[in-house]
Amino acid sequence: ANVLKNKFKFSNEIIQTTLKYISQIARVIKPQRSIKVLKDEPDNRILECAIEAKAEI
């Protein structure tokens, strides 16, 4: 939510609406292992979630 507000200057109302929508269509994934293979550390978190969810890429 902070990225939406700070980087994109979204209002609190837009943020809440967006989060509500995402929570209705998404599934929360909590990776069981940490991966450190990518240079950009936040990208490792995305990769961890994709692996945990068994995403087809």
Backbone torsions as a table, in degrees:
resi	resn	phi	psi	omega
1	ALA	NA	-35.3	-179.9
2	ASN	-64.0	-36.5	178.6
3	VAL	-64.2	-42.5	179.3
4	LEU	-60.9	-39.6	-177.4
5	LYS	-75.6	-49.1	-174.1
6	ASN	-77.4	-47.3	-175.4
7	LYS	-79.2	-41.0	-174.4
8	PHE	-104.6	-3.8	177.7
9	LYS	60.8	35.7	177.4
10	PHE	-74.3	146.4	176.7
11	SER	-75.1	161.6	177.9
12	ASN	-59.5	-36.6	179.9
13	GLU	-64.1	-44.9	178.5
14	ILE	-63.9	-41.4	179.5
15	ILE	-61.5	-47.2	-179.2
16	GLN	-63.5	-41.4	177.8
17	THR	-63.1	-43.3	179.7
18	THR	-64.1	-46.1	179.8
19	LEU	-63.7	-38.5	178.2
20	LYS	-63.5	-44.5	179.2
21	TYR	-62.4	-47.5	-179.4
22	ILE	-60.9	-40.4	-178.8
23	SER	-65.5	-22.3	179.1
24	GLN	-81.8	-24.0	-175.5
25	ILE	-114.7	-6.9	-174.7
26	ALA	-111.6	164.4	175.9
27	ARG	-120.3	133.8	179.4
28	VAL	-77.7	129.1	179.1
29	ILE	-116.6	130.4	176.2
30	LYS	-119.4	98.6	-177.0
31	PRO	-57.8	141.9	-179.7
32	GLN	-89.1	-14.9	179.7
33	ARG	-135.7	154.8	-179.6
34	SER	-99.4	137.9	179.8
35	ILE	-119.9	135.9	178.0
36	LYS	-132.6	73.3	-178.8
37	VAL	-118.0	-15.9	-178.0
38	LEU	-104.5	147.3	-178.7
39	LYS	-64.1	-42.6	-179.4
40	ASP	-84.2	104.8	-172.0
41	GLU	-53.2	-43.4	178.4
42	PRO	-60.2	-28.2	177.8
43	ASP	-66.8	-28.4	175.9
44	ASN	-62.4	-36.0	178.6
45	ARG	-64.0	-41.0	178.5
46	ILE	-63.5	-44.1	178.7
47	LEU	-62.6	-42.1	177.3
48	GLU	-57.8	-45.1	179.8
49	CYS	-65.5	-40.6	179.5
50	ALA	-63.1	-41.6	179.0
51	ILE	-66.6	-45.9	-179.3
52	GLU	-61.2	-37.6	-178.8
53	ALA	-82.4	-3.3	-177.0
54	LYS	56.5	43.7	-179.7
55	ALA	-67.1	142.8	176.1
56	GLU	-92.5	115.9	-178.6
57	ILE	-122.8	NA	NA
